[in-house]
Amino acid sequence: MKVLLDIPAEFEVDYRADRFRDFFARAVSDMDVMCGRYERETAEMLSKAFEESRPCDFF
């Protein structure tokens, strides 16, 4: 499935610098304490999706 996300302008630098990957890495590491398996798997899936994403400037 493909999804188009609008990243707010103030986070564009973070997206291009791959800081979302850092965020997901920290969030996933805390999930063993705070969440269950489903939440962890969801966060890991989103992390991978952001890693494989690319800017889409055709709009």
Phi and psi in degrees as GROMACS dihedral restraints (atoms count N, CA, C in turn):
[ dihedral_restraints ]
;  ai    aj    ak    al  type     phi  dphi    fc
    3     4     5     6     1  -110.6    20    10
    4     5     6     7     1   139.3    20    10
    6     7     8     9     1  -134.5    20    10
    7     8     9    10     1   136.3    20    10
    9    10    11    12     1  -102.4    20    10
   10    11    12    13     1   121.9    20    10
   12    13    14    15     1  -110.2    20    10
   13    14    15    16     1   139.1    20    10
   15    16    17    18     1   -93.2    20    10
   16    17    18    19     1   112.6    20    10
   18    19    20    21     1   -89.1    20    10
   19    20    21    22     1   124.4    20    10
   21    22    23    24     1   -56.0    20    10
   22    23    24    25     1   146.3    20    10
   24    25    26    27     1   -53.5    20    10
   25    26    27    28     1   -36.7    20    10
   27    28    29    30     1   -68.6    20    10
   28    29    30    31     1   -12.8    20    10
   30    31    32    33     1  -105.9    20    10
   31    32    33    34     1     1.9    20    10
   33    34    35    36     1   -59.9    20    10
   34    35    36    37     1   -43.8    20    10
   36    37    38    39     1   -62.0    20    10
   37    38    39    40     1   -41.8    20    10
   39    40    41    42     1   -62.8    20    10
   40    41    42    43     1   -41.9    20    10
   42    43    44    45     1   -62.6    20    10
   43    44    45    46     1   -49.0    20    10
   45    46    47    48     1   -66.9    20    10
   46    47    48    49     1   -26.3    20    10
   48    49    50    51     1   -89.4    20    10
   49    50    51    52     1     4.6    20    10
   51    52    53    54     1    64.1    20    10
   52    53    54    55     1    31.8    20    10
   54    55    56    57     1   -76.1    20    10
   55    56    57    58     1   -18.0    20    10
   57    58    59    60     1   -64.0    20    10
   58    59    60    61     1   -35.5    20    10
   60    61    62    63     1   -60.4    20    10
   61    62    63    64     1   -43.5    20    10
   63    64    65    66     1   -61.4    20    10
   64    65    66    67     1   -42.8    20    10
   66    67    68    69     1   -59.2    20    10
   67    68    69    70     1   -49.8    20    10
   69    70    71    72     1   -64.5    20    10
   70    71    72    73     1   -36.4    20    10
   72    73    74    75     1   -61.3    20    10
   73    74    75    76     1   -44.1    20    10
   75    76    77    78     1   -67.7    20    10
   76    77    78    79     1   -42.4    20    10
   78    79    80    81     1   -64.1    20    10
   79    80    81    82     1   -44.4    20    10
   81    82    83    84     1   -64.2    20    10
   82    83    84    85     1   -37.6    20    10
   84    85    86    87     1   -65.1    20    10
   85    86    87    88     1   -28.4    20    10
   87    88    89    90     1   -85.2    20    10
   88    89    90    91     1   -13.6    20    10
   90    91    92    93     1   -70.1    20    10
   91    92    93    94     1   -24.2    20    10
   93    94    95    96     1   -60.6    20    10
   94    95    96    97     1   -29.5    20    10
   96    97    98    99     1   -88.1    20    10
   97    98    99   100     1   -40.1    20    10
   99   100   101   102     1   -97.1    20    10
  100   101   102   103     1   -23.8    20    10
  102   103   104   105     1  -134.4    20    10
  103   104   105   106     1   175.4    20    10
  105   106   107   108     1   -97.2    20    10
  106   107   108   109     1  -172.8    20    10
  108   109   110   111     1   -63.0    20    10
  109   110   111   112     1   -41.2    20    10
  111   112   113   114     1   -60.0    20    10
  112   113   114   115     1   -46.0    20    10
  114   115   116   117     1   -63.7    20    10
  115   116   117   118     1   -40.4    20    10
  117   118   119   120     1   -64.6    20    10
  118   119   120   121     1   -45.5    20    10
  120   121   122   123     1   -62.9    20    10
  121   122   123   124     1   -38.2    20    10
  123   124   125   126     1   -64.2    20    10
  124   125   126   127     1   -46.1    20    10
  126   127   128   129     1   -63.3    20    10
  127   128   129   130     1   -40.0    20    10
  129   130   131   132     1   -65.0    20    10
  130   131   132   133     1   -39.1    20    10
  132   133   134   135     1   -64.4    20    10
  133   134   135   136     1   -43.8    20    10
  135   136   137   138     1   -65.8    20    10
  136   137   138   139     1   -38.6    20    10
  138   139   140   141     1   -59.4    20    10
  139   140   141   142     1   -46.5    20    10
  141   142   143   144     1   -63.8    20    10
  142   143   144   145     1   -40.5    20    10
  144   145   146   147     1   -61.9    20    10
  145   146   147   148     1   -41.5    20    10
  147   148   149   150     1   -68.3    20    10
  148   149   150   151     1   -37.3    20    10
  150   151   152   153     1   -60.3    20    10
  151   152   153   154     1   -39.0    20    10
  153   154   155   156     1   -91.2    20    10
  154   155   156   157     1     1.0    20    10
  156   157   158   159     1   -79.9    20    10
  157   158   159   160     1   168.1    20    10
  159   160   161   162     1  -149.0    20    10
  160   161   162   163     1   152.9    20    10
  162   163   164   165     1   -62.3    20    10
  163   164   165   166     1   145.8    20    10
  165   166   167   168     1  -124.7    20    10
  166   167   168   169     1   101.5    20    10
  168   169   170   171     1  -103.1    20    10
  169   170   171   172     1    24.6    20    10
  171   172   173   174     1   -91.7    20    10
  172   173   174   175     1     6.8    20    10
